[in-house]
């Protein structure tokens, strides 16, 4: 479902292995998975949304939770490779004002 790749200890990329709906129970599963990763080893995390085809309020909440958790550890979060529809939602919610978003 989810995978974290890193070329070095400075930056890692989280991605969804298949088409994914970041909503409802899937969001809870994603958040539980995130809690098992030691992000303190990295300077930055790229959240690759290339395979996310749908996101709802619970999916947004899991991204905000991740951002806050990483801020506590002084780790930067970047959202990368999101579709135009997902990008529109993120910008409408003004998440781009506190999360670096690269489409």
Secondary structure, DSSP 8 states (H G I E B T S, - for coil): -EEEEESSSSEEEEEESS-EEE-HHHHHHHHHHHHTS-GGG-SEEEEE-TTEEEE-HHHHHHHHHHHHHHHHTT-EEEEES--HHHHHHHHHTTGGGTSEEE-
